[in-house]
Amino acid sequence: MLNDVVHWIREVTGRAHAERLRAAERDPWHRLELEPPLRAFGPGAVDDFARYLDRESRVEVTSPRDAASWLLTCRYADDHLLLGEHDLWQHPCTFELVRSGDCEDYSLWAWRKLVEAGYHTDFVVGVRHRPDGRSGRHAWVIFRERGEEFVLDGVERSVDTIIRALPDVRASYEPQVGVSHEGRRFAFAGLYRTEWGRSLVLPRARR
């Protein structure tokens, strides 16, 4: 009860928001125990993430390298070319049949398969900064193995570039929102680097 009152005071006075803005400037990867709405993940996010864990998968994956190897057999395609939609997230089991999609489709499939394989895995949406100076909205996966964190970016075209240690690529990715292996939505401080992110009023994440 006391914690709830303290949280309410910090929110009402703006102190909590000011701290988030400072955290965003220091480190966009800082995790915040706040629950973003589905719309923060993009227009294609219209269902709760538990939906992507239902139905029977036909691809066996026991490790991140298995997932990366299977993704190499798939073809990247924008939603408007493949499906005639601006942004439509395929169910992972549909993606297994089509074997074509964009970064959200690749990442949702990898997130599901690594969760099934027992990995602590997060599905993440944010911004990717490319070496040529271009930046754009992107989705990827973070998983943990033997105490280390790795990025799995399924749209890369070799196993060694699909899976990379997080410290090696940290500066190239600016996370905003994520979903844990338990299906819980959370935010990164990087969300507050955007004007639309700063306008969101977010409740505390479920425990």
Summary of the structure (lengths in Angstrom):
residues: 207
radius of gyration: 17.3
end to end distance: 14.9
largest distance: 53.4
contacts: 593
relative contact order: 0.20
helix: 42%
strand: 23%
